[in-house]
Amino acid sequence: MTLLRQLAAGLLGATVQFAPAQPARADEAIPLALIEGLSGSFANAGEAVYRNLLMAVERVNRRGGVRLPGGPRRLELQRYDSKGGAEEAQAMLRAALDRQVAFVLQGNSSAVAAALIDALNKHNQREPQRRAIFLNYSAVDPVLTNQKCSFWHFRFDAHADMRLAALVDVLAEDAAVRKLYLIGQDYSFGQHVVKAARSRVAARRPDIEIVGEELHPVGRVKDFLPYALKIKASGAQAVLTGNWGNDLTLLVKAAREAGVEARFYTFYGNALGAPAAIGEAGVGKVLAVAEWHPNVGTDASERFYTAFRERFPRPEDDYVHARMQVLVEMLVAAIERAGSTDAQAVGRALEGMEFDGQALGGLHQGTMRAADHQFIQPLVVSVMDKAGTPGVRHDNEGSGYGFRTVRRLDAAQTEQPHQCTMERP
């Protein structure tokens, strides 16, 4: 039966658009549509997200589901494979909306997120009886909660400028860095990180020379050795990149093979194969920024991480983020506050909502800023080190290497101004 469910989930995106819409029953599950690349170059990233969200959904259902006036209702996580493309993602959105799904989840690609926001804006205006909201866990292009902000979109990850500010704060204090190499994926997010990094570094450390600025195709480069050799030849003491998924893993692996000595300041260097790919060469040299990591050292963190590893014990499944758990818990709280699954009512309940962490045993806190729907939360910059050294109780993906905290910024320190002028229904 488990295999049959998996096969059904994999076929869902191709079949759901033909399923007739039916009114919800009091005991019917509340569907959440995960629209993500579950095949192709970034399938590992999509599956990793699915595991995080599945754990959150299972936790809610174990405690009785979502409390509504008509009785409790469980959550159901549905899989829609976008194959990582914007056009396919929009097709999957139509399929989900045809099934009366009111809550759409996506994050692995800001370009895809932008397309979904635009499509959902048009759909909600055209068909108000079938409106939905978009919950974003990873698409971090700042424009999504600035110029392209929408009432129907809520971002639970810190956007790129927030992450970048934390990284550059640490970079600026490294007196050994005189030359910096910038490299990123050639789409909206990667382009923004390279441009913003140049500007922010110039403001903080005008003595640092940018000795390389590179954009490469997304998900299509199989051999990063030519890029690594350019980094080595540049003499850079540091590399800053927003790369994620296999584009990061292959980059750091190539850097190791080329003998690159530079420190890597990354957005996502603590997961999806990167620690194992770079190995010993990354100790003290690979930094990452996130809202949480397994070695933050609190009791709540230990309990949460232990529960995740018990649910997903394979080393290769060791990819866990607090923000995805927060997303599901805040959605549940908003539905219960609204007393309804109506997208507009739930959206209004989410605006300004404070998350105190109690639903996660005190793990994380933050506030969904009403003005632009950007979640304001702490960030942690960490550096790679051997498991078992002080501050590194847990390794990543069984690699023998984990991350220890270098700096923690509270929510007030990460908050940035916005340029959102939101039209509310």
RARACOR-V998372 format. One record per residue. RES is the residue in three letters. SS is DSSP state (alpha for helix, beta for strand, coil for the rest). PSI is psi as a letter, one per 20 degrees, with the letter a starting at -180 (NA if undefined). D_LAST is the distance of its C-alpha to the last C-alpha in whole Angstrom. Layout:
BEGIN
res: (RES	RES)
ss: (SS	SS)
psi: (PSI	PSI)
d_last: (D_LAST	D_LAST)
END
This chain:
BEGIN
res: (MET	THR	LEU	LEU	ARG	GLN	LEU	ALA	ALA	GLY	LEU	LEU	GLY	ALA	THR	VAL	GLN	PHE	ALA	PRO	ALA	GLN	PRO	ALA	ARG	ALA	ASP	GLU	ALA	ILE	PRO	LEU	ALA	LEU	ILE	GLU	GLY	LEU	SER	GLY	SER	PHE	ALA	ASN	ALA	GLY	GLU	ALA	VAL	TYR	ARG	ASN	LEU	LEU	MET	ALA	VAL	GLU	ARG	VAL	ASN	ARG	ARG	GLY	GLY	VAL	ARG	LEU	PRO	GLY	GLY	PRO	ARG	ARG	LEU	GLU	LEU	GLN	ARG	TYR	ASP	SER	LYS	GLY	GLY	ALA	GLU	GLU	ALA	GLN	ALA	MET	LEU	ARG	ALA	ALA	LEU	ASP	ARG	GLN	VAL	ALA	PHE	VAL	LEU	GLN	GLY	ASN	SER	SER	ALA	VAL	ALA	ALA	ALA	LEU	ILE	ASP	ALA	LEU	ASN	LYS	HIS	ASN	GLN	ARG	GLU	PRO	GLN	ARG	ARG	ALA	ILE	PHE	LEU	ASN	TYR	SER	ALA	VAL	ASP	PRO	VAL	LEU	THR	ASN	GLN	LYS	CYS	SER	PHE	TRP	HIS	PHE	ARG	PHE	ASP	ALA	HIS	ALA	ASP	MET	ARG	LEU	ALA	ALA	LEU	VAL	ASP	VAL	LEU	ALA	GLU	ASP	ALA	ALA	VAL	ARG	LYS	LEU	TYR	LEU	ILE	GLY	GLN	ASP	TYR	SER	PHE	GLY	GLN	HIS	VAL	VAL	LYS	ALA	ALA	ARG	SER	ARG	VAL	ALA	ALA	ARG	ARG	PRO	ASP	ILE	GLU	ILE	VAL	GLY	GLU	GLU	LEU	HIS	PRO	VAL	GLY	ARG	VAL	LYS	ASP	PHE	LEU	PRO	TYR	ALA	LEU	LYS	ILE	LYS	ALA	SER	GLY	ALA	GLN	ALA	VAL	LEU	THR	GLY	ASN	TRP	GLY	ASN	ASP	LEU	THR	LEU	LEU	VAL	LYS	ALA	ALA	ARG	GLU	ALA	GLY	VAL	GLU	ALA	ARG	PHE	TYR	THR	PHE	TYR	GLY	ASN	ALA	LEU	GLY	ALA	PRO	ALA	ALA	ILE	GLY	GLU	ALA	GLY	VAL	GLY	LYS	VAL	LEU	ALA	VAL	ALA	GLU	TRP	HIS	PRO	ASN	VAL	GLY	THR	ASP	ALA	SER	GLU	ARG	PHE	TYR	THR	ALA	PHE	ARG	GLU	ARG	PHE	PRO	ARG	PRO	GLU	ASP	ASP	TYR	VAL	HIS	ALA	ARG	MET	GLN	VAL	LEU	VAL	GLU	MET	LEU	VAL	ALA	ALA	ILE	GLU	ARG	ALA	GLY	SER	THR	ASP	ALA	GLN	ALA	VAL	GLY	ARG	ALA	LEU	GLU	GLY	MET	GLU	PHE	ASP	GLY	GLN	ALA	LEU	GLY	GLY	LEU	HIS	GLN	GLY	THR	MET	ARG	ALA	ALA	ASP	HIS	GLN	PHE	ILE	GLN	PRO	LEU	VAL	VAL	SER	VAL	MET	ASP	LYS	ALA	GLY	THR	PRO	GLY	VAL	ARG	HIS	ASP	ASN	GLU	GLY	SER	GLY	TYR	GLY	PHE	ARG	THR	VAL	ARG	ARG	LEU	ASP	ALA	ALA	GLN	THR	GLU	GLN	PRO	HIS	GLN	CYS	THR	MET	GLU	ARG	PRO)
ss: (coil	alpha	alpha	alpha	alpha	alpha	alpha	alpha	alpha	alpha	alpha	alpha	alpha	alpha	alpha	alpha	alpha	alpha	coil	coil	coil	coil	coil	coil	coil	coil	coil	coil	coil	beta	beta	beta	beta	beta	beta	beta	coil	coil	coil	coil	coil	coil	alpha	alpha	alpha	alpha	alpha	alpha	alpha	alpha	alpha	alpha	alpha	alpha	alpha	alpha	alpha	alpha	alpha	alpha	alpha	alpha	coil	coil	coil	beta	coil	coil	coil	coil	coil	coil	beta	coil	beta	beta	beta	beta	beta	beta	beta	coil	coil	coil	coil	alpha	alpha	alpha	alpha	alpha	alpha	alpha	alpha	alpha	alpha	alpha	alpha	alpha	coil	coil	coil	coil	beta	beta	beta	beta	coil	coil	coil	alpha	alpha	alpha	alpha	alpha	alpha	alpha	alpha	alpha	alpha	alpha	alpha	alpha	alpha	alpha	alpha	alpha	coil	alpha	alpha	alpha	coil	coil	beta	beta	beta	beta	coil	coil	coil	coil	coil	alpha	alpha	alpha	alpha	coil	coil	coil	coil	coil	coil	coil	beta	beta	beta	coil	coil	coil	coil	alpha	alpha	alpha	alpha	alpha	alpha	alpha	alpha	alpha	alpha	alpha	alpha	alpha	coil	coil	coil	coil	coil	coil	beta	beta	beta	beta	beta	beta	beta	coil	coil	alpha	alpha	alpha	alpha	alpha	alpha	alpha	alpha	alpha	alpha	alpha	alpha	alpha	alpha	alpha	alpha	alpha	coil	coil	coil	coil	beta	beta	beta	beta	beta	beta	beta	beta	coil	coil	coil	coil	coil	coil	coil	coil	alpha	alpha	alpha	alpha	alpha	alpha	alpha	alpha	alpha	alpha	coil	coil	coil	beta	beta	beta	beta	coil	coil	coil	coil	alpha	alpha	alpha	alpha	alpha	alpha	alpha	alpha	alpha	alpha	alpha	alpha	alpha	coil	coil	coil	coil	beta	beta	beta	beta	coil	coil	coil	coil	coil	coil	coil	alpha	alpha	alpha	alpha	alpha	alpha	alpha	alpha	alpha	coil	coil	coil	beta	beta	beta	beta	beta	coil	coil	coil	coil	coil	coil	coil	coil	alpha	alpha	alpha	alpha	alpha	alpha	alpha	alpha	alpha	alpha	alpha	alpha	alpha	coil	coil	coil	alpha	alpha	alpha	coil	coil	coil	coil	alpha	alpha	alpha	alpha	alpha	alpha	alpha	alpha	alpha	alpha	alpha	alpha	alpha	alpha	alpha	alpha	alpha	coil	coil	coil	coil	alpha	alpha	alpha	alpha	alpha	alpha	alpha	alpha	coil	coil	coil	beta	beta	coil	coil	alpha	alpha	alpha	coil	coil	coil	coil	coil	beta	beta	beta	coil	coil	coil	coil	coil	beta	beta	beta	beta	coil	beta	beta	beta	beta	beta	beta	beta	beta	coil	coil	coil	coil	coil	coil	coil	coil	coil	coil	coil	coil	coil	coil	beta	beta	beta	beta	beta	beta	beta	beta	beta	coil	alpha	alpha	alpha	alpha	coil	coil	coil	coil	coil	coil	coil	coil	coil	coil	coil)
psi: (h	g	g	h	g	g	g	g	g	h	i	g	h	i	h	h	i	i	p	q	p	q	q	p	r	h	j	q	q	o	p	p	o	o	o	r	o	j	r	a	h	k	h	h	g	g	h	g	g	g	g	g	h	g	g	g	g	h	g	g	h	h	j	i	b	p	o	q	h	j	r	q	p	r	q	o	o	q	p	o	o	i	j	j	q	g	g	h	g	h	g	h	g	h	g	g	h	h	j	k	p	i	o	p	p	r	h	m	o	h	g	g	g	g	h	h	g	g	h	h	g	g	g	h	h	h	m	h	i	k	q	r	q	p	o	p	i	i	o	j	p	h	h	h	j	d	h	k	q	q	h	j	p	p	p	i	q	p	r	h	h	g	g	g	g	g	g	h	g	g	g	h	i	n	i	i	o	h	p	p	p	p	q	r	q	m	a	g	g	h	g	g	g	g	g	h	g	g	g	h	h	h	h	g	m	i	i	p	p	o	i	q	o	p	p	q	q	p	j	i	p	h	o	j	g	h	g	h	h	h	g	g	h	h	j	p	i	q	p	p	q	j	q	r	b	h	h	g	g	h	g	h	g	h	h	g	h	i	k	p	i	q	q	o	o	r	h	k	j	k	r	l	i	g	g	h	h	h	b	h	i	i	p	j	i	p	q	r	p	r	i	q	r	i	k	h	j	q	g	g	g	g	g	g	h	g	h	g	h	h	h	n	i	p	h	i	j	m	o	p	p	h	h	h	g	g	g	g	h	h	g	g	h	g	g	h	g	h	k	q	j	p	g	g	g	h	g	h	h	h	p	j	p	p	o	i	i	h	i	k	k	j	g	q	r	r	p	o	p	h	h	i	k	p	p	p	r	q	q	p	p	r	q	p	r	p	p	i	r	p	j	m	h	q	r	p	k	j	i	i	p	a	p	q	p	g	q	p	p	r	h	h	h	i	p	q	r	r	k	p	n	p	o	q	NA)
d_last: (43	42	43	41	38	38	39	36	34	35	35	31	29	32	32	28	27	29	29	28	24	25	23	24	27	27	29	27	27	23	23	22	23	25	25	27	31	33	36	37	38	35	36	37	34	32	34	34	31	31	34	32	29	31	33	30	29	32	32	30	31	35	33	32	29	25	26	24	24	26	28	28	27	28	26	27	27	27	29	28	30	28	32	30	29	26	27	28	25	22	25	25	21	21	24	22	19	22	23	19	19	16	17	18	21	23	24	28	27	24	25	24	21	20	20	18	15	15	16	13	11	13	13	10	9	12	13	10	13	14	11	13	12	15	18	20	23	25	24	25	24	23	21	18	17	18	18	16	14	10	8	9	13	15	19	22	24	25	25	28	28	28	31	33	33	35	37	38	39	42	43	44	46	48	51	52	50	51	49	46	45	41	40	37	35	35	31	28	28	32	32	30	32	36	34	33	36	38	37	36	40	41	40	41	44	45	49	47	48	45	48	46	42	42	39	40	38	36	38	41	43	46	48	47	51	51	48	49	53	51	50	53	55	52	54	50	50	47	44	40	38	35	36	35	37	40	39	40	43	45	44	46	48	50	50	52	54	55	56	53	53	50	47	44	41	38	35	36	40	40	39	39	43	43	46	48	48	49	51	54	53	49	51	50	48	45	42	38	35	33	31	34	37	40	42	40	43	41	42	39	39	42	41	38	39	42	40	39	42	43	40	41	45	45	46	44	41	41	37	35	32	30	27	27	28	25	22	24	24	21	19	22	21	17	18	21	19	16	19	17	16	13	11	8	10	13	10	10	14	15	13	17	19	22	25	28	30	31	30	32	35	34	34	31	28	25	22	18	17	14	14	14	15	18	21	23	27	31	32	36	38	41	44	46	49	52	51	53	53	52	48	48	48	46	47	44	45	48	49	51	49	46	44	45	42	43	40	38	35	33	29	29	32	29	26	26	23	20	19	15	13	10	7	4	0)
END
